[in-house]
Amino acid sequence: MQASRARLFKEYKEVQREKSADPDIQLICDDSNIFKWTALIKGPSETPCEGGVFQLAFAIPEQYPLLPPQVRFLTKIFHPNVHFKTGEICLDILKNAWTLQSVCRAIIALMAHPEPDSPLNCDSGNLLRSGDIRGYQSMARMYTRLAAMPKKG
């Protein structure tokens, strides 16, 4: 547990030092628990998620970095690799090497390049697999507007 704390404090210091280095990712450590983080990531440009800001929740195991962080979307998103109700993410990097920043980067890349062959959201995956790109993009844009964009007014 001491090693995981040390690693997380190191990542925390790097995040503080490099806040402006990656404008698409904002990592926030819970004030009372170094093993709980949230992130705000910007939807990638030229995707249905463009213009949205999506919140992620990280639960970091005490064996970190030997075990990967658990991460899920708190913001609703229509994407084949994200479970619509739980926000669970199907992503290979979560089984390999990682830092919290690299996990966020990989999630942004996944948002831009969905993998419909291993869907957690079957409706979304089926649209893409059947070639209905327009239908998928329309639904994904609608959910981005509803859940990930600031309300006007």
MODELLER restraints for C-alpha pairs under 7 A, 6 or more apart:
rsr = mdl.restraints
at = mdl.atoms
rsr.add(forms.Gaussian(group=physical.xy_distance, feature=features.Distance(at['CA:1:A'], at['CA:62:A']), mean=5.26, stdev=0.5))
rsr.add(forms.Gaussian(group=physical.xy_distance, feature=features.Distance(at['CA:1:A'], at['CA:63:A']), mean=6.26, stdev=0.5))
rsr.add(forms.Gaussian(group=physical.xy_distance, feature=features.Distance(at['CA:4:A'], at['CA:62:A']), mean=6.16, stdev=0.5))
rsr.add(forms.Gaussian(group=physical.xy_distance, feature=features.Distance(at['CA:4:A'], at['CA:63:A']), mean=6.20, stdev=0.5))
rsr.add(forms.Gaussian(group=physical.xy_distance, feature=features.Distance(at['CA:4:A'], at['CA:64:A']), mean=5.05, stdev=0.5))
rsr.add(forms.Gaussian(group=physical.xy_distance, feature=features.Distance(at['CA:4:A'], at['CA:65:A']), mean=6.32, stdev=0.5))
rsr.add(forms.Gaussian(group=physical.xy_distance, feature=features.Distance(at['CA:8:A'], at['CA:34:A']), mean=6.93, stdev=0.5))
rsr.add(forms.Gaussian(group=physical.xy_distance, feature=features.Distance(at['CA:15:A'], at['CA:27:A']), mean=6.96, stdev=0.5))
rsr.add(forms.Gaussian(group=physical.xy_distance, feature=features.Distance(at['CA:24:A'], at['CA:41:A']), mean=5.49, stdev=0.5))
rsr.add(forms.Gaussian(group=physical.xy_distance, feature=features.Distance(at['CA:24:A'], at['CA:42:A']), mean=5.03, stdev=0.5))
rsr.add(forms.Gaussian(group=physical.xy_distance, feature=features.Distance(at['CA:25:A'], at['CA:39:A']), mean=6.82, stdev=0.5))
rsr.add(forms.Gaussian(group=physical.xy_distance, feature=features.Distance(at['CA:25:A'], at['CA:40:A']), mean=5.82, stdev=0.5))
rsr.add(forms.Gaussian(group=physical.xy_distance, feature=features.Distance(at['CA:25:A'], at['CA:41:A']), mean=4.65, stdev=0.5))
rsr.add(forms.Gaussian(group=physical.xy_distance, feature=features.Distance(at['CA:25:A'], at['CA:42:A']), mean=6.73, stdev=0.5))
rsr.add(forms.Gaussian(group=physical.xy_distance, feature=features.Distance(at['CA:26:A'], at['CA:39:A']), mean=5.41, stdev=0.5))
rsr.add(forms.Gaussian(group=physical.xy_distance, feature=features.Distance(at['CA:26:A'], at['CA:40:A']), mean=5.06, stdev=0.5))
rsr.add(forms.Gaussian(group=physical.xy_distance, feature=features.Distance(at['CA:26:A'], at['CA:41:A']), mean=6.44, stdev=0.5))
rsr.add(forms.Gaussian(group=physical.xy_distance, feature=features.Distance(at['CA:27:A'], at['CA:38:A']), mean=6.01, stdev=0.5))
rsr.add(forms.Gaussian(group=physical.xy_distance, feature=features.Distance(at['CA:27:A'], at['CA:39:A']), mean=4.36, stdev=0.5))
rsr.add(forms.Gaussian(group=physical.xy_distance, feature=features.Distance(at['CA:27:A'], at['CA:40:A']), mean=6.59, stdev=0.5))
rsr.add(forms.Gaussian(group=physical.xy_distance, feature=features.Distance(at['CA:28:A'], at['CA:37:A']), mean=5.58, stdev=0.5))
rsr.add(forms.Gaussian(group=physical.xy_distance, feature=features.Distance(at['CA:28:A'], at['CA:38:A']), mean=5.22, stdev=0.5))
rsr.add(forms.Gaussian(group=physical.xy_distance, feature=features.Distance(at['CA:28:A'], at['CA:39:A']), mean=5.88, stdev=0.5))
rsr.add(forms.Gaussian(group=physical.xy_distance, feature=features.Distance(at['CA:29:A'], at['CA:36:A']), mean=6.38, stdev=0.5))
rsr.add(forms.Gaussian(group=physical.xy_distance, feature=features.Distance(at['CA:29:A'], at['CA:37:A']), mean=4.44, stdev=0.5))
rsr.add(forms.Gaussian(group=physical.xy_distance, feature=features.Distance(at['CA:29:A'], at['CA:38:A']), mean=6.52, stdev=0.5))
rsr.add(forms.Gaussian(group=physical.xy_distance, feature=features.Distance(at['CA:30:A'], at['CA:36:A']), mean=5.57, stdev=0.5))
rsr.add(forms.Gaussian(group=physical.xy_distance, feature=features.Distance(at['CA:30:A'], at['CA:37:A']), mean=5.52, stdev=0.5))
rsr.add(forms.Gaussian(group=physical.xy_distance, feature=features.Distance(at['CA:35:A'], at['CA:59:A']), mean=6.10, stdev=0.5))
rsr.add(forms.Gaussian(group=physical.xy_distance, feature=features.Distance(at['CA:35:A'], at['CA:60:A']), mean=4.86, stdev=0.5))
rsr.add(forms.Gaussian(group=physical.xy_distance, feature=features.Distance(at['CA:35:A'], at['CA:61:A']), mean=6.96, stdev=0.5))
rsr.add(forms.Gaussian(group=physical.xy_distance, feature=features.Distance(at['CA:36:A'], at['CA:58:A']), mean=5.75, stdev=0.5))
rsr.add(forms.Gaussian(group=physical.xy_distance, feature=features.Distance(at['CA:36:A'], at['CA:59:A']), mean=5.13, stdev=0.5))
rsr.add(forms.Gaussian(group=physical.xy_distance, feature=features.Distance(at['CA:36:A'], at['CA:60:A']), mean=6.29, stdev=0.5))
rsr.add(forms.Gaussian(group=physical.xy_distance, feature=features.Distance(at['CA:37:A'], at['CA:57:A']), mean=6.15, stdev=0.5))
rsr.add(forms.Gaussian(group=physical.xy_distance, feature=features.Distance(at['CA:37:A'], at['CA:58:A']), mean=4.99, stdev=0.5))
rsr.add(forms.Gaussian(group=physical.xy_distance, feature=features.Distance(at['CA:37:A'], at['CA:59:A']), mean=6.82, stdev=0.5))
rsr.add(forms.Gaussian(group=physical.xy_distance, feature=features.Distance(at['CA:38:A'], at['CA:55:A']), mean=6.89, stdev=0.5))
rsr.add(forms.Gaussian(group=physical.xy_distance, feature=features.Distance(at['CA:38:A'], at['CA:56:A']), mean=5.45, stdev=0.5))
rsr.add(forms.Gaussian(group=physical.xy_distance, feature=features.Distance(at['CA:38:A'], at['CA:57:A']), mean=4.57, stdev=0.5))
rsr.add(forms.Gaussian(group=physical.xy_distance, feature=features.Distance(at['CA:38:A'], at['CA:58:A']), mean=5.77, stdev=0.5))
rsr.add(forms.Gaussian(group=physical.xy_distance, feature=features.Distance(at['CA:39:A'], at['CA:55:A']), mean=5.63, stdev=0.5))
rsr.add(forms.Gaussian(group=physical.xy_distance, feature=features.Distance(at['CA:39:A'], at['CA:56:A']), mean=5.03, stdev=0.5))
rsr.add(forms.Gaussian(group=physical.xy_distance, feature=features.Distance(at['CA:39:A'], at['CA:57:A']), mean=6.61, stdev=0.5))
rsr.add(forms.Gaussian(group=physical.xy_distance, feature=features.Distance(at['CA:40:A'], at['CA:53:A']), mean=6.28, stdev=0.5))
rsr.add(forms.Gaussian(group=physical.xy_distance, feature=features.Distance(at['CA:40:A'], at['CA:54:A']), mean=5.53, stdev=0.5))
rsr.add(forms.Gaussian(group=physical.xy_distance, feature=features.Distance(at['CA:40:A'], at['CA:55:A']), mean=4.64, stdev=0.5))
rsr.add(forms.Gaussian(group=physical.xy_distance, feature=features.Distance(at['CA:40:A'], at['CA:56:A']), mean=6.39, stdev=0.5))
rsr.add(forms.Gaussian(group=physical.xy_distance, feature=features.Distance(at['CA:41:A'], at['CA:53:A']), mean=5.61, stdev=0.5))
rsr.add(forms.Gaussian(group=physical.xy_distance, feature=features.Distance(at['CA:41:A'], at['CA:54:A']), mean=5.30, stdev=0.5))
rsr.add(forms.Gaussian(group=physical.xy_distance, feature=features.Distance(at['CA:41:A'], at['CA:55:A']), mean=6.53, stdev=0.5))
rsr.add(forms.Gaussian(group=physical.xy_distance, feature=features.Distance(at['CA:42:A'], at['CA:51:A']), mean=6.99, stdev=0.5))
rsr.add(forms.Gaussian(group=physical.xy_distance, feature=features.Distance(at['CA:42:A'], at['CA:52:A']), mean=5.89, stdev=0.5))
rsr.add(forms.Gaussian(group=physical.xy_distance, feature=features.Distance(at['CA:42:A'], at['CA:53:A']), mean=4.63, stdev=0.5))
rsr.add(forms.Gaussian(group=physical.xy_distance, feature=features.Distance(at['CA:42:A'], at['CA:54:A']), mean=6.33, stdev=0.5))
rsr.add(forms.Gaussian(group=physical.xy_distance, feature=features.Distance(at['CA:43:A'], at['CA:49:A']), mean=4.60, stdev=0.5))
rsr.add(forms.Gaussian(group=physical.xy_distance, feature=features.Distance(at['CA:43:A'], at['CA:50:A']), mean=4.62, stdev=0.5))
rsr.add(forms.Gaussian(group=physical.xy_distance, feature=features.Distance(at['CA:43:A'], at['CA:51:A']), mean=6.04, stdev=0.5))
rsr.add(forms.Gaussian(group=physical.xy_distance, feature=features.Distance(at['CA:43:A'], at['CA:52:A']), mean=5.19, stdev=0.5))
rsr.add(forms.Gaussian(group=physical.xy_distance, feature=features.Distance(at['CA:43:A'], at['CA:53:A']), mean=6.09, stdev=0.5))
rsr.add(forms.Gaussian(group=physical.xy_distance, feature=features.Distance(at['CA:43:A'], at['CA:108:A']), mean=6.85, stdev=0.5))
rsr.add(forms.Gaussian(group=physical.xy_distance, feature=features.Distance(at['CA:44:A'], at['CA:50:A']), mean=5.26, stdev=0.5))
rsr.add(forms.Gaussian(group=physical.xy_distance, feature=features.Distance(at['CA:44:A'], at['CA:108:A']), mean=6.42, stdev=0.5))
rsr.add(forms.Gaussian(group=physical.xy_distance, feature=features.Distance(at['CA:44:A'], at['CA:112:A']), mean=6.18, stdev=0.5))
rsr.add(forms.Gaussian(group=physical.xy_distance, feature=features.Distance(at['CA:47:A'], at['CA:112:A']), mean=6.05, stdev=0.5))
rsr.add(forms.Gaussian(group=physical.xy_distance, feature=features.Distance(at['CA:48:A'], at['CA:137:A']), mean=5.54, stdev=0.5))
rsr.add(forms.Gaussian(group=physical.xy_distance, feature=features.Distance(at['CA:48:A'], at['CA:140:A']), mean=5.55, stdev=0.5))
rsr.add(forms.Gaussian(group=physical.xy_distance, feature=features.Distance(at['CA:48:A'], at['CA:141:A']), mean=4.56, stdev=0.5))
rsr.add(forms.Gaussian(group=physical.xy_distance, feature=features.Distance(at['CA:49:A'], at['CA:140:A']), mean=6.86, stdev=0.5))
rsr.add(forms.Gaussian(group=physical.xy_distance, feature=features.Distance(at['CA:49:A'], at['CA:141:A']), mean=6.15, stdev=0.5))
rsr.add(forms.Gaussian(group=physical.xy_distance, feature=features.Distance(at['CA:49:A'], at['CA:144:A']), mean=5.61, stdev=0.5))
rsr.add(forms.Gaussian(group=physical.xy_distance, feature=features.Distance(at['CA:51:A'], at['CA:149:A']), mean=6.83, stdev=0.5))
rsr.add(forms.Gaussian(group=physical.xy_distance, feature=features.Distance(at['CA:52:A'], at['CA:144:A']), mean=5.79, stdev=0.5))
rsr.add(forms.Gaussian(group=physical.xy_distance, feature=features.Distance(at['CA:52:A'], at['CA:148:A']), mean=4.61, stdev=0.5))
rsr.add(forms.Gaussian(group=physical.xy_distance, feature=features.Distance(at['CA:52:A'], at['CA:149:A']), mean=4.94, stdev=0.5))
rsr.add(forms.Gaussian(group=physical.xy_distance, feature=features.Distance(at['CA:53:A'], at['CA:148:A']), mean=5.09, stdev=0.5))
rsr.add(forms.Gaussian(group=physical.xy_distance, feature=features.Distance(at['CA:53:A'], at['CA:149:A']), mean=6.35, stdev=0.5))
rsr.add(forms.Gaussian(group=physical.xy_distance, feature=features.Distance(at['CA:54:A'], at['CA:75:A']), mean=5.42, stdev=0.5))
rsr.add(forms.Gaussian(group=physical.xy_distance, feature=features.Distance(at['CA:54:A'], at['CA:148:A']), mean=5.70, stdev=0.5))
rsr.add(forms.Gaussian(group=physical.xy_distance, feature=features.Distance(at['CA:55:A'], at['CA:73:A']), mean=6.01, stdev=0.5))
rsr.add(forms.Gaussian(group=physical.xy_distance, feature=features.Distance(at['CA:55:A'], at['CA:74:A']), mean=5.36, stdev=0.5))
rsr.add(forms.Gaussian(group=physical.xy_distance, feature=features.Distance(at['CA:55:A'], at['CA:75:A']), mean=5.40, stdev=0.5))
rsr.add(forms.Gaussian(group=physical.xy_distance, feature=features.Distance(at['CA:56:A'], at['CA:71:A']), mean=6.61, stdev=0.5))
rsr.add(forms.Gaussian(group=physical.xy_distance, feature=features.Distance(at['CA:56:A'], at['CA:72:A']), mean=5.54, stdev=0.5))
rsr.add(forms.Gaussian(group=physical.xy_distance, feature=features.Distance(at['CA:56:A'], at['CA:73:A']), mean=4.48, stdev=0.5))
rsr.add(forms.Gaussian(group=physical.xy_distance, feature=features.Distance(at['CA:56:A'], at['CA:74:A']), mean=5.40, stdev=0.5))
rsr.add(forms.Gaussian(group=physical.xy_distance, feature=features.Distance(at['CA:57:A'], at['CA:71:A']), mean=5.51, stdev=0.5))
rsr.add(forms.Gaussian(group=physical.xy_distance, feature=features.Distance(at['CA:57:A'], at['CA:72:A']), mean=5.48, stdev=0.5))
rsr.add(forms.Gaussian(group=physical.xy_distance, feature=features.Distance(at['CA:57:A'], at['CA:73:A']), mean=6.39, stdev=0.5))
rsr.add(forms.Gaussian(group=physical.xy_distance, feature=features.Distance(at['CA:57:A'], at['CA:74:A']), mean=6.44, stdev=0.5))
rsr.add(forms.Gaussian(group=physical.xy_distance, feature=features.Distance(at['CA:58:A'], at['CA:69:A']), mean=6.35, stdev=0.5))
rsr.add(forms.Gaussian(group=physical.xy_distance, feature=features.Distance(at['CA:58:A'], at['CA:70:A']), mean=5.59, stdev=0.5))
rsr.add(forms.Gaussian(group=physical.xy_distance, feature=features.Distance(at['CA:58:A'], at['CA:71:A']), mean=4.50, stdev=0.5))
rsr.add(forms.Gaussian(group=physical.xy_distance, feature=features.Distance(at['CA:58:A'], at['CA:72:A']), mean=6.86, stdev=0.5))
rsr.add(forms.Gaussian(group=physical.xy_distance, feature=features.Distance(at['CA:59:A'], at['CA:69:A']), mean=5.86, stdev=0.5))
rsr.add(forms.Gaussian(group=physical.xy_distance, feature=features.Distance(at['CA:59:A'], at['CA:70:A']), mean=5.08, stdev=0.5))
rsr.add(forms.Gaussian(group=physical.xy_distance, feature=features.Distance(at['CA:59:A'], at['CA:71:A']), mean=6.40, stdev=0.5))
rsr.add(forms.Gaussian(group=physical.xy_distance, feature=features.Distance(at['CA:60:A'], at['CA:69:A']), mean=4.49, stdev=0.5))
rsr.add(forms.Gaussian(group=physical.xy_distance, feature=features.Distance(at['CA:60:A'], at['CA:70:A']), mean=6.15, stdev=0.5))
rsr.add(forms.Gaussian(group=physical.xy_distance, feature=features.Distance(at['CA:61:A'], at['CA:67:A']), mean=6.70, stdev=0.5))
rsr.add(forms.Gaussian(group=physical.xy_distance, feature=features.Distance(at['CA:61:A'], at['CA:69:A']), mean=6.30, stdev=0.5))
rsr.add(forms.Gaussian(group=physical.xy_distance, feature=features.Distance(at['CA:68:A'], at['CA:94:A']), mean=5.77, stdev=0.5))
rsr.add(forms.Gaussian(group=physical.xy_distance, feature=features.Distance(at['CA:68:A'], at['CA:95:A']), mean=6.41, stdev=0.5))
rsr.add(forms.Gaussian(group=physical.xy_distance, feature=features.Distance(at['CA:72:A'], at['CA:87:A']), mean=4.86, stdev=0.5))
rsr.add(forms.Gaussian(group=physical.xy_distance, feature=features.Distance(at['CA:72:A'], at['CA:88:A']), mean=4.73, stdev=0.5))
rsr.add(forms.Gaussian(group=physical.xy_distance, feature=features.Distance(at['CA:72:A'], at['CA:89:A']), mean=5.88, stdev=0.5))
rsr.add(forms.Gaussian(group=physical.xy_distance, feature=features.Distance(at['CA:73:A'], at['CA:87:A']), mean=4.35, stdev=0.5))
rsr.add(forms.Gaussian(group=physical.xy_distance, feature=features.Distance(at['CA:73:A'], at['CA:88:A']), mean=6.61, stdev=0.5))
rsr.add(forms.Gaussian(group=physical.xy_distance, feature=features.Distance(at['CA:74:A'], at['CA:87:A']), mean=6.16, stdev=0.5))
rsr.add(forms.Gaussian(group=physical.xy_distance, feature=features.Distance(at['CA:75:A'], at['CA:147:A']), mean=6.24, stdev=0.5))
rsr.add(forms.Gaussian(group=physical.xy_distance, feature=features.Distance(at['CA:75:A'], at['CA:148:A']), mean=6.51, stdev=0.5))
rsr.add(forms.Gaussian(group=physical.xy_distance, feature=features.Distance(at['CA:76:A'], at['CA:84:A']), mean=6.62, stdev=0.5))
rsr.add(forms.Gaussian(group=physical.xy_distance, feature=features.Distance(at['CA:76:A'], at['CA:143:A']), mean=6.97, stdev=0.5))
rsr.add(forms.Gaussian(group=physical.xy_distance, feature=features.Distance(at['CA:76:A'], at['CA:147:A']), mean=5.88, stdev=0.5))
rsr.add(forms.Gaussian(group=physical.xy_distance, feature=features.Distance(at['CA:77:A'], at['CA:84:A']), mean=6.64, stdev=0.5))
rsr.add(forms.Gaussian(group=physical.xy_distance, feature=features.Distance(at['CA:77:A'], at['CA:140:A']), mean=6.93, stdev=0.5))
rsr.add(forms.Gaussian(group=physical.xy_distance, feature=features.Distance(at['CA:77:A'], at['CA:143:A']), mean=6.01, stdev=0.5))
rsr.add(forms.Gaussian(group=physical.xy_distance, feature=features.Distance(at['CA:77:A'], at['CA:144:A']), mean=6.55, stdev=0.5))
rsr.add(forms.Gaussian(group=physical.xy_distance, feature=features.Distance(at['CA:78:A'], at['CA:84:A']), mean=6.67, stdev=0.5))
rsr.add(forms.Gaussian(group=physical.xy_distance, feature=features.Distance(at['CA:78:A'], at['CA:124:A']), mean=6.61, stdev=0.5))
rsr.add(forms.Gaussian(group=physical.xy_distance, feature=features.Distance(at['CA:78:A'], at['CA:139:A']), mean=6.80, stdev=0.5))
rsr.add(forms.Gaussian(group=physical.xy_distance, feature=features.Distance(at['CA:78:A'], at['CA:140:A']), mean=4.87, stdev=0.5))
rsr.add(forms.Gaussian(group=physical.xy_distance, feature=features.Distance(at['CA:78:A'], at['CA:143:A']), mean=6.28, stdev=0.5))
rsr.add(forms.Gaussian(group=physical.xy_distance, feature=features.Distance(at['CA:79:A'], at['CA:121:A']), mean=6.55, stdev=0.5))
rsr.add(forms.Gaussian(group=physical.xy_distance, feature=features.Distance(at['CA:79:A'], at['CA:124:A']), mean=5.80, stdev=0.5))
rsr.add(forms.Gaussian(group=physical.xy_distance, feature=features.Distance(at['CA:79:A'], at['CA:140:A']), mean=6.87, stdev=0.5))
rsr.add(forms.Gaussian(group=physical.xy_distance, feature=features.Distance(at['CA:80:A'], at['CA:114:A']), mean=6.43, stdev=0.5))
rsr.add(forms.Gaussian(group=physical.xy_distance, feature=features.Distance(at['CA:80:A'], at['CA:115:A']), mean=6.72, stdev=0.5))
rsr.add(forms.Gaussian(group=physical.xy_distance, feature=features.Distance(at['CA:80:A'], at['CA:116:A']), mean=5.56, stdev=0.5))
rsr.add(forms.Gaussian(group=physical.xy_distance, feature=features.Distance(at['CA:80:A'], at['CA:119:A']), mean=4.71, stdev=0.5))
rsr.add(forms.Gaussian(group=physical.xy_distance, feature=features.Distance(at['CA:80:A'], at['CA:120:A']), mean=5.80, stdev=0.5))
rsr.add(forms.Gaussian(group=physical.xy_distance, feature=features.Distance(at['CA:80:A'], at['CA:121:A']), mean=4.66, stdev=0.5))
rsr.add(forms.Gaussian(group=physical.xy_distance, feature=features.Distance(at['CA:80:A'], at['CA:122:A']), mean=6.46, stdev=0.5))
rsr.add(forms.Gaussian(group=physical.xy_distance, feature=features.Distance(at['CA:80:A'], at['CA:124:A']), mean=4.85, stdev=0.5))
rsr.add(forms.Gaussian(group=physical.xy_distance, feature=features.Distance(at['CA:80:A'], at['CA:125:A']), mean=4.63, stdev=0.5))
rsr.add(forms.Gaussian(group=physical.xy_distance, feature=features.Distance(at['CA:81:A'], at['CA:89:A']), mean=5.85, stdev=0.5))
rsr.add(forms.Gaussian(group=physical.xy_distance, feature=features.Distance(at['CA:81:A'], at['CA:90:A']), mean=5.19, stdev=0.5))
rsr.add(forms.Gaussian(group=physical.xy_distance, feature=features.Distance(at['CA:81:A'], at['CA:114:A']), mean=6.70, stdev=0.5))
rsr.add(forms.Gaussian(group=physical.xy_distance, feature=features.Distance(at['CA:81:A'], at['CA:115:A']), mean=6.55, stdev=0.5))
rsr.add(forms.Gaussian(group=physical.xy_distance, feature=features.Distance(at['CA:81:A'], at['CA:118:A']), mean=6.92, stdev=0.5))
rsr.add(forms.Gaussian(group=physical.xy_distance, feature=features.Distance(at['CA:81:A'], at['CA:119:A']), mean=5.00, stdev=0.5))
rsr.add(forms.Gaussian(group=physical.xy_distance, feature=features.Distance(at['CA:81:A'], at['CA:120:A']), mean=5.12, stdev=0.5))
rsr.add(forms.Gaussian(group=physical.xy_distance, feature=features.Distance(at['CA:81:A'], at['CA:121:A']), mean=6.31, stdev=0.5))
rsr.add(forms.Gaussian(group=physical.xy_distance, feature=features.Distance(at['CA:82:A'], at['CA:88:A']), mean=5.55, stdev=0.5))
rsr.add(forms.Gaussian(group=physical.xy_distance, feature=features.Distance(at['CA:82:A'], at['CA:89:A']), mean=4.63, stdev=0.5))
rsr.add(forms.Gaussian(group=physical.xy_distance, feature=features.Distance(at['CA:82:A'], at['CA:90:A']), mean=6.41, stdev=0.5))
rsr.add(forms.Gaussian(group=physical.xy_distance, feature=features.Distance(at['CA:82:A'], at['CA:120:A']), mean=5.52, stdev=0.5))
rsr.add(forms.Gaussian(group=physical.xy_distance, feature=features.Distance(at['CA:82:A'], at['CA:121:A']), mean=6.05, stdev=0.5))
rsr.add(forms.Gaussian(group=physical.xy_distance, feature=features.Distance(at['CA:83:A'], at['CA:89:A']), mean=6.60, stdev=0.5))
rsr.add(forms.Gaussian(group=physical.xy_distance, feature=features.Distance(at['CA:83:A'], at['CA:120:A']), mean=4.89, stdev=0.5))
rsr.add(forms.Gaussian(group=physical.xy_distance, feature=features.Distance(at['CA:83:A'], at['CA:121:A']), mean=5.21, stdev=0.5))
rsr.add(forms.Gaussian(group=physical.xy_distance, feature=features.Distance(at['CA:84:A'], at['CA:121:A']), mean=6.14, stdev=0.5))
rsr.add(forms.Gaussian(group=physical.xy_distance, feature=features.Distance(at['CA:90:A'], at['CA:120:A']), mean=6.99, stdev=0.5))
rsr.add(forms.Gaussian(group=physical.xy_distance, feature=features.Distance(at['CA:116:A'], at['CA:125:A']), mean=4.41, stdev=0.5))
rsr.add(forms.Gaussian(group=physical.xy_distance, feature=features.Distance(at['CA:116:A'], at['CA:128:A']), mean=6.27, stdev=0.5))
rsr.add(forms.Gaussian(group=physical.xy_distance, feature=features.Distance(at['CA:116:A'], at['CA:129:A']), mean=6.24, stdev=0.5))
rsr.add(forms.Gaussian(group=physical.xy_distance, feature=features.Distance(at['CA:117:A'], at['CA:125:A']), mean=6.99, stdev=0.5))
rsr.add(forms.Gaussian(group=physical.xy_distance, feature=features.Distance(at['CA:119:A'], at['CA:125:A']), mean=5.48, stdev=0.5))
rsr.add(forms.Gaussian(group=physical.xy_distance, feature=features.Distance(at['CA:124:A'], at['CA:136:A']), mean=6.24, stdev=0.5))
rsr.add(forms.Gaussian(group=physical.xy_distance, feature=features.Distance(at['CA:127:A'], at['CA:133:A']), mean=6.75, stdev=0.5))
rsr.add(forms.Gaussian(group=physical.xy_distance, feature=features.Distance(at['CA:127:A'], at['CA:135:A']), mean=6.66, stdev=0.5))
rsr.add(forms.Gaussian(group=physical.xy_distance, feature=features.Distance(at['CA:127:A'], at['CA:136:A']), mean=5.70, stdev=0.5))
rsr.add(forms.Gaussian(group=physical.xy_distance, feature=features.Distance(at['CA:128:A'], at['CA:136:A']), mean=6.44, stdev=0.5))
